[in-house]
Amino acid sequence: MPEYHRSVLARARRTTTAAPVAELAEHPPLPNAGGAEGARPPATSAAITADGLGRRFGKAWAIDGLSLEAEPGEVIALLGPNGAGKTTTIRLLDGVLAPHHGSARVLGLDPSTQGTELRRRTGVLTEAGGLDDRLTLTENLVTHARIRGIPLWQARQRAGELLEQFDMADKADRTAQGLSTGERKRVGLARSLLHHPEVLFLDEPTSGLDPAATRDVLDLIGGLAAEEGATVVLCTHFLTEAARLCRRVAILERGRLLAFGRPSDLAAELWSGLAVDIDLGHSADDRLVEHLRSMRGVTSVAPTPEGARVVVPDRDGVPPLTAALTGTQTAVYAVVPRPPTLEDVYFAHTGRTGAAP
């Protein structure tokens, strides 16, 4: 273990004998560490903005022409397969990498020139997690907090609170070695929250988790935005996660931004009308198909194995459709609106077949 980390860990293991005020005086926190207030630039309406951001490695562009924004307290998703540029985008927005073109502002700061100041106010969870297997869970959190400049007494208190919040308090004195993937994700997320970050970058936070652990992590992420006002950038290739958590999504492929916005708005740009599935228990015959086509507001009808799919202008067209079907004395088991899903939008933009009308 490096000598610096040995000294920090030694301080973390010491029993506190001085009063908290003395500890604060000895180790003044960094700006915003543990909630302390420091000098900040004037507030801007958006927590994150990127304008034409690009970064290459050698001659290959990892990300090129990225423009997006996130409001305070908003969760946005970066969607795309491996190699789409999601992790590079996080590193650019957090000031770890400098762009080759374009610009960004995060919390009013320029990541490329004010990265150190910015990272005092952001938290990052990488896919690997980055825990030290030789340290206990408490030591992992306290050591990280001390490196960030958080006073020892406050670091211990915050570590205990977060381990309790993430249901890991009973393992606080165990080393990180041997933790399950889900447990490592929880501790990694706790570590990223030690200093009350205003922006949180999460890189594949649920990869490798079982369904129960995935649900718990998603609940925690949603709570951070809703209850603490944190802005969250979620990198994932799991579309159901993004649909559940995110107000807006960015669809990336091979370093290019294909679309950015609300899923419903992106769907409206691709398709008009609302698909409605009619369950008859069998495919609609020609007579019923023609009758459906003659109904006011119906723009298209297609037989399906279970009945028919009808497209109407919007949800206001569903009640008249249902009433008209009832008048035909046809047995109808269900009339189900099928608005386009995020999966439909994603596959339409990436050139694959979507199920939307």
Salt bridges, closest charged atoms under 4 A:
GLU23 OE2 - HIS27 NE2 3.53
GLU26 OE2 - ARG11 NH2 3.40
GLU26 OE2 - HIS27 NE2 3.23
GLU37 OE1 - ARG40 NH2 3.91
ASP64 OD1 - HIS101 NE2 2.76
ASP64 OD2 - ARG256 NH1 2.80
GLU69 OE2 - ARG248 NH1 3.41
GLU74 OE2 - ARG247 NH1 3.03
GLU74 OE2 - ARG248 NE 2.78
ASP132 OD1 - ARG134 NE 3.10
ASP133 OD1 - ARG184 NH1 2.96
GLU139 OE2 - ARG13 NE 2.71
GLU161 OE1 - ARG158 NH1 3.77
ASP170 OD2 - LYS171 NZ 3.72
GLU183 OE2 - LYS171 NZ 3.43
GLU198 OE2 - ARG40 NH2 3.55
GLU198 OE2 - ARG121 NE 2.74
GLU204 OE2 - LYS86 NZ 3.96
GLU204 OE2 - HIS237 ND1 3.15
ASP216 OD2 - ARG186 NH2 3.13
ASP216 OD1 - ARG215 NE 3.58
ASP219 OD1 - ARG244 NH2 2.14
GLU253 OE2 - ARG352 NH1 3.70
ASP277 OD1 - ARG309 NE 2.71
ASP277 OD2 - ARG338 NE 3.18
GLU290 OE2 - ARG293 NH1 2.95
